[in-house]
Amino acid sequence: MFNPNTIQQLKDDVGVDVLTQLMQVFLTESTKLVEQLTAKSVQQSEIERLAHSLKSCARSYGADQLADIAADIENAAKSSPELAIIESKISLLSEVHKKTLNSLPKLN
């Protein structure tokens, strides 16, 4: 679920200890964003902003599938007035997020 090239580049850039801390930040921040996206009271304009933030966060850590789905949601929120389409994409995002967190890379 994580791009091994991105993880290796991060290891090379910041070292294993810092990357371990950064992965904890990713876990916390991505979870918060997904929770906000799945909230029933979220507005479509807010969906676009949250999806954009999640896309950037996920891409930075090599969670490319998660980033791709977030980008899809961001684009749909910009162009589609049909909330049902966006909600189905958010449901998929939530599932992929769980799988992504369960596959956090071993950094040793």
PyMOL CGO cylinders between C-alpha atoms (Angstrom):
from pymol import cmd
from pymol.cgo import CYLINDER

trace = [
    CYLINDER, 0.00, 0.00, 0.00, 3.05, 2.25, 0.38, 0.3, 1, 1, 1, 1, 1, 1,
    CYLINDER, 3.05, 2.25, 0.38, 5.36, 3.06, -2.50, 0.3, 1, 1, 1, 1, 1, 1,
    CYLINDER, 5.36, 3.06, -2.50, 8.70, 1.48, -1.49, 0.3, 1, 1, 1, 1, 1, 1,
    CYLINDER, 8.70, 1.48, -1.49, 10.66, 4.08, -3.46, 0.3, 1, 1, 1, 1, 1, 1,
    CYLINDER, 10.66, 4.08, -3.46, 9.05, 6.93, -1.52, 0.3, 1, 1, 1, 1, 1, 1,
    CYLINDER, 9.05, 6.93, -1.52, 9.68, 5.19, 1.80, 0.3, 1, 1, 1, 1, 1, 1,
    CYLINDER, 9.68, 5.19, 1.80, 13.32, 4.58, 0.89, 0.3, 1, 1, 1, 1, 1, 1,
    CYLINDER, 13.32, 4.58, 0.89, 13.76, 8.20, -0.17, 0.3, 1, 1, 1, 1, 1, 1,
    CYLINDER, 13.76, 8.20, -0.17, 12.28, 9.37, 3.12, 0.3, 1, 1, 1, 1, 1, 1,
    CYLINDER, 12.28, 9.37, 3.12, 14.62, 7.02, 5.04, 0.3, 1, 1, 1, 1, 1, 1,
    CYLINDER, 14.62, 7.02, 5.04, 17.58, 8.40, 3.12, 0.3, 1, 1, 1, 1, 1, 1,
    CYLINDER, 17.58, 8.40, 3.12, 16.49, 12.00, 3.67, 0.3, 1, 1, 1, 1, 1, 1,
    CYLINDER, 16.49, 12.00, 3.67, 15.57, 11.99, 7.36, 0.3, 1, 1, 1, 1, 1, 1,
    CYLINDER, 15.57, 11.99, 7.36, 16.69, 8.66, 8.82, 0.3, 1, 1, 1, 1, 1, 1,
    CYLINDER, 16.69, 8.66, 8.82, 14.71, 5.84, 10.36, 0.3, 1, 1, 1, 1, 1, 1,
    CYLINDER, 14.71, 5.84, 10.36, 14.10, 7.52, 13.73, 0.3, 1, 1, 1, 1, 1, 1,
    CYLINDER, 14.10, 7.52, 13.73, 12.59, 10.67, 12.26, 0.3, 1, 1, 1, 1, 1, 1,
    CYLINDER, 12.59, 10.67, 12.26, 10.67, 8.69, 9.65, 0.3, 1, 1, 1, 1, 1, 1,
    CYLINDER, 10.67, 8.69, 9.65, 9.14, 6.58, 12.42, 0.3, 1, 1, 1, 1, 1, 1,
    CYLINDER, 9.14, 6.58, 12.42, 7.88, 9.78, 14.06, 0.3, 1, 1, 1, 1, 1, 1,
    CYLINDER, 7.88, 9.78, 14.06, 6.65, 11.10, 10.71, 0.3, 1, 1, 1, 1, 1, 1,
    CYLINDER, 6.65, 11.10, 10.71, 4.72, 7.90, 10.03, 0.3, 1, 1, 1, 1, 1, 1,
    CYLINDER, 4.72, 7.90, 10.03, 2.97, 8.40, 13.37, 0.3, 1, 1, 1, 1, 1, 1,
    CYLINDER, 2.97, 8.40, 13.37, 2.02, 11.90, 12.23, 0.3, 1, 1, 1, 1, 1, 1,
    CYLINDER, 2.02, 11.90, 12.23, 0.72, 10.44, 8.97, 0.3, 1, 1, 1, 1, 1, 1,
    CYLINDER, 0.72, 10.44, 8.97, -1.36, 7.90, 10.86, 0.3, 1, 1, 1, 1, 1, 1,
    CYLINDER, -1.36, 7.90, 10.86, -2.87, 10.58, 13.11, 0.3, 1, 1, 1, 1, 1, 1,
    CYLINDER, -2.87, 10.58, 13.11, -3.47, 13.21, 10.45, 0.3, 1, 1, 1, 1, 1, 1,
    CYLINDER, -3.47, 13.21, 10.45, -4.83, 10.88, 7.78, 0.3, 1, 1, 1, 1, 1, 1,
    CYLINDER, -4.83, 10.88, 7.78, -7.20, 9.31, 10.31, 0.3, 1, 1, 1, 1, 1, 1,
    CYLINDER, -7.20, 9.31, 10.31, -8.45, 12.75, 11.34, 0.3, 1, 1, 1, 1, 1, 1,
    CYLINDER, -8.45, 12.75, 11.34, -9.04, 13.76, 7.71, 0.3, 1, 1, 1, 1, 1, 1,
    CYLINDER, -9.04, 13.76, 7.71, -10.88, 10.52, 6.89, 0.3, 1, 1, 1, 1, 1, 1,
    CYLINDER, -10.88, 10.52, 6.89, -13.06, 10.92, 9.97, 0.3, 1, 1, 1, 1, 1, 1,
    CYLINDER, -13.06, 10.92, 9.97, -13.94, 14.46, 8.89, 0.3, 1, 1, 1, 1, 1, 1,
    CYLINDER, -13.94, 14.46, 8.89, -14.70, 13.31, 5.34, 0.3, 1, 1, 1, 1, 1, 1,
    CYLINDER, -14.70, 13.31, 5.34, -17.01, 10.57, 6.56, 0.3, 1, 1, 1, 1, 1, 1,
    CYLINDER, -17.01, 10.57, 6.56, -18.93, 12.84, 8.94, 0.3, 1, 1, 1, 1, 1, 1,
    CYLINDER, -18.93, 12.84, 8.94, -22.57, 13.16, 7.87, 0.3, 1, 1, 1, 1, 1, 1,
    CYLINDER, -22.57, 13.16, 7.87, -22.58, 16.93, 8.36, 0.3, 1, 1, 1, 1, 1, 1,
    CYLINDER, -22.58, 16.93, 8.36, -19.66, 17.69, 6.02, 0.3, 1, 1, 1, 1, 1, 1,
    CYLINDER, -19.66, 17.69, 6.02, -20.41, 20.19, 3.24, 0.3, 1, 1, 1, 1, 1, 1,
    CYLINDER, -20.41, 20.19, 3.24, -19.36, 19.65, -0.36, 0.3, 1, 1, 1, 1, 1, 1,
    CYLINDER, -19.36, 19.65, -0.36, -16.96, 22.62, -0.32, 0.3, 1, 1, 1, 1, 1, 1,
    CYLINDER, -16.96, 22.62, -0.32, -15.37, 21.18, 2.82, 0.3, 1, 1, 1, 1, 1, 1,
    CYLINDER, -15.37, 21.18, 2.82, -15.07, 17.76, 1.14, 0.3, 1, 1, 1, 1, 1, 1,
    CYLINDER, -15.07, 17.76, 1.14, -12.95, 19.33, -1.58, 0.3, 1, 1, 1, 1, 1, 1,
    CYLINDER, -12.95, 19.33, -1.58, -10.59, 20.93, 0.96, 0.3, 1, 1, 1, 1, 1, 1,
    CYLINDER, -10.59, 20.93, 0.96, -10.30, 17.82, 3.14, 0.3, 1, 1, 1, 1, 1, 1,
    CYLINDER, -10.30, 17.82, 3.14, -9.71, 15.56, 0.14, 0.3, 1, 1, 1, 1, 1, 1,
    CYLINDER, -9.71, 15.56, 0.14, -7.00, 17.91, -1.12, 0.3, 1, 1, 1, 1, 1, 1,
    CYLINDER, -7.00, 17.91, -1.12, -5.26, 17.82, 2.27, 0.3, 1, 1, 1, 1, 1, 1,
    CYLINDER, -5.26, 17.82, 2.27, -5.47, 14.03, 2.45, 0.3, 1, 1, 1, 1, 1, 1,
    CYLINDER, -5.47, 14.03, 2.45, -4.19, 13.68, -1.13, 0.3, 1, 1, 1, 1, 1, 1,
    CYLINDER, -4.19, 13.68, -1.13, -1.11, 15.76, -0.31, 0.3, 1, 1, 1, 1, 1, 1,
    CYLINDER, -1.11, 15.76, -0.31, -0.47, 14.00, 2.98, 0.3, 1, 1, 1, 1, 1, 1,
    CYLINDER, -0.47, 14.00, 2.98, -0.82, 10.52, 1.49, 0.3, 1, 1, 1, 1, 1, 1,
    CYLINDER, -0.82, 10.52, 1.49, 1.32, 11.28, -1.56, 0.3, 1, 1, 1, 1, 1, 1,
    CYLINDER, 1.32, 11.28, -1.56, 4.12, 12.64, 0.66, 0.3, 1, 1, 1, 1, 1, 1,
    CYLINDER, 4.12, 12.64, 0.66, 4.34, 9.31, 2.48, 0.3, 1, 1, 1, 1, 1, 1,
    CYLINDER, 4.34, 9.31, 2.48, 3.98, 7.07, -0.55, 0.3, 1, 1, 1, 1, 1, 1,
    CYLINDER, 3.98, 7.07, -0.55, 0.39, 5.98, 0.15, 0.3, 1, 1, 1, 1, 1, 1,
    CYLINDER, 0.39, 5.98, 0.15, -0.31, 6.38, -3.55, 0.3, 1, 1, 1, 1, 1, 1,
    CYLINDER, -0.31, 6.38, -3.55, -3.60, 4.48, -3.78, 0.3, 1, 1, 1, 1, 1, 1,
    CYLINDER, -3.60, 4.48, -3.78, -5.04, 6.53, -0.93, 0.3, 1, 1, 1, 1, 1, 1,
    CYLINDER, -5.04, 6.53, -0.93, -3.78, 9.73, -2.59, 0.3, 1, 1, 1, 1, 1, 1,
    CYLINDER, -3.78, 9.73, -2.59, -5.35, 8.74, -5.92, 0.3, 1, 1, 1, 1, 1, 1,
    CYLINDER, -5.35, 8.74, -5.92, -8.77, 8.17, -4.35, 0.3, 1, 1, 1, 1, 1, 1,
    CYLINDER, -8.77, 8.17, -4.35, -8.52, 11.44, -2.42, 0.3, 1, 1, 1, 1, 1, 1,
    CYLINDER, -8.52, 11.44, -2.42, -7.67, 13.23, -5.69, 0.3, 1, 1, 1, 1, 1, 1,
    CYLINDER, -7.67, 13.23, -5.69, -10.70, 11.61, -7.32, 0.3, 1, 1, 1, 1, 1, 1,
    CYLINDER, -10.70, 11.61, -7.32, -12.91, 12.85, -4.47, 0.3, 1, 1, 1, 1, 1, 1,
    CYLINDER, -12.91, 12.85, -4.47, -11.41, 16.32, -4.69, 0.3, 1, 1, 1, 1, 1, 1,
    CYLINDER, -11.41, 16.32, -4.69, -12.14, 16.48, -8.42, 0.3, 1, 1, 1, 1, 1, 1,
    CYLINDER, -12.14, 16.48, -8.42, -15.65, 15.11, -7.98, 0.3, 1, 1, 1, 1, 1, 1,
    CYLINDER, -15.65, 15.11, -7.98, -16.40, 17.67, -5.27, 0.3, 1, 1, 1, 1, 1, 1,
    CYLINDER, -16.40, 17.67, -5.27, -15.24, 20.44, -7.62, 0.3, 1, 1, 1, 1, 1, 1,
    CYLINDER, -15.24, 20.44, -7.62, -17.33, 19.32, -10.56, 0.3, 1, 1, 1, 1, 1, 1,
    CYLINDER, -17.33, 19.32, -10.56, -20.19, 17.10, -9.44, 0.3, 1, 1, 1, 1, 1, 1,
    CYLINDER, -20.19, 17.10, -9.44, -23.31, 18.37, -7.73, 0.3, 1, 1, 1, 1, 1, 1,
    CYLINDER, -23.31, 18.37, -7.73, -24.36, 14.78, -7.01, 0.3, 1, 1, 1, 1, 1, 1,
    CYLINDER, -24.36, 14.78, -7.01, -23.42, 14.05, -3.43, 0.3, 1, 1, 1, 1, 1, 1,
    CYLINDER, -23.42, 14.05, -3.43, -24.25, 10.33, -3.82, 0.3, 1, 1, 1, 1, 1, 1,
    CYLINDER, -24.25, 10.33, -3.82, -21.32, 9.90, -6.21, 0.3, 1, 1, 1, 1, 1, 1,
    CYLINDER, -21.32, 9.90, -6.21, -18.97, 11.61, -3.80, 0.3, 1, 1, 1, 1, 1, 1,
    CYLINDER, -18.97, 11.61, -3.80, -20.27, 9.59, -0.85, 0.3, 1, 1, 1, 1, 1, 1,
    CYLINDER, -20.27, 9.59, -0.85, -19.56, 6.30, -2.64, 0.3, 1, 1, 1, 1, 1, 1,
    CYLINDER, -19.56, 6.30, -2.64, -16.01, 7.44, -3.32, 0.3, 1, 1, 1, 1, 1, 1,
    CYLINDER, -16.01, 7.44, -3.32, -15.60, 8.45, 0.34, 0.3, 1, 1, 1, 1, 1, 1,
    CYLINDER, -15.60, 8.45, 0.34, -16.77, 4.98, 1.38, 0.3, 1, 1, 1, 1, 1, 1,
    CYLINDER, -16.77, 4.98, 1.38, -14.05, 3.44, -0.80, 0.3, 1, 1, 1, 1, 1, 1,
    CYLINDER, -14.05, 3.44, -0.80, -11.53, 5.90, 0.63, 0.3, 1, 1, 1, 1, 1, 1,
    CYLINDER, -11.53, 5.90, 0.63, -12.38, 4.82, 4.16, 0.3, 1, 1, 1, 1, 1, 1,
    CYLINDER, -12.38, 4.82, 4.16, -11.80, 1.15, 3.28, 0.3, 1, 1, 1, 1, 1, 1,
    CYLINDER, -11.80, 1.15, 3.28, -8.49, 1.87, 1.55, 0.3, 1, 1, 1, 1, 1, 1,
    CYLINDER, -8.49, 1.87, 1.55, -7.38, 4.03, 4.47, 0.3, 1, 1, 1, 1, 1, 1,
    CYLINDER, -7.38, 4.03, 4.47, -7.91, 1.11, 6.88, 0.3, 1, 1, 1, 1, 1, 1,
    CYLINDER, -7.91, 1.11, 6.88, -5.89, -1.19, 4.62, 0.3, 1, 1, 1, 1, 1, 1,
    CYLINDER, -5.89, -1.19, 4.62, -3.18, 1.44, 4.28, 0.3, 1, 1, 1, 1, 1, 1,
    CYLINDER, -3.18, 1.44, 4.28, -2.82, 1.82, 8.05, 0.3, 1, 1, 1, 1, 1, 1,
    CYLINDER, -2.82, 1.82, 8.05, -2.67, -1.95, 8.42, 0.3, 1, 1, 1, 1, 1, 1,
    CYLINDER, -2.67, -1.95, 8.42, 0.24, -2.03, 6.00, 0.3, 1, 1, 1, 1, 1, 1,
    CYLINDER, 0.24, -2.03, 6.00, 2.47, 0.59, 7.60, 0.3, 1, 1, 1, 1, 1, 1,
    CYLINDER, 2.47, 0.59, 7.60, 5.99, -0.30, 6.49, 0.3, 1, 1, 1, 1, 1, 1,
    CYLINDER, 5.99, -0.30, 6.49, 8.57, -1.79, 8.82, 0.3, 1, 1, 1, 1, 1, 1,
    CYLINDER, 8.57, -1.79, 8.82, 11.29, 0.81, 9.03, 0.3, 1, 1, 1, 1, 1, 1,
    CYLINDER, 11.29, 0.81, 9.03, 14.17, -1.12, 10.58, 0.3, 1, 1, 1, 1, 1, 1,
]
cmd.load_cgo(trace, "trace")
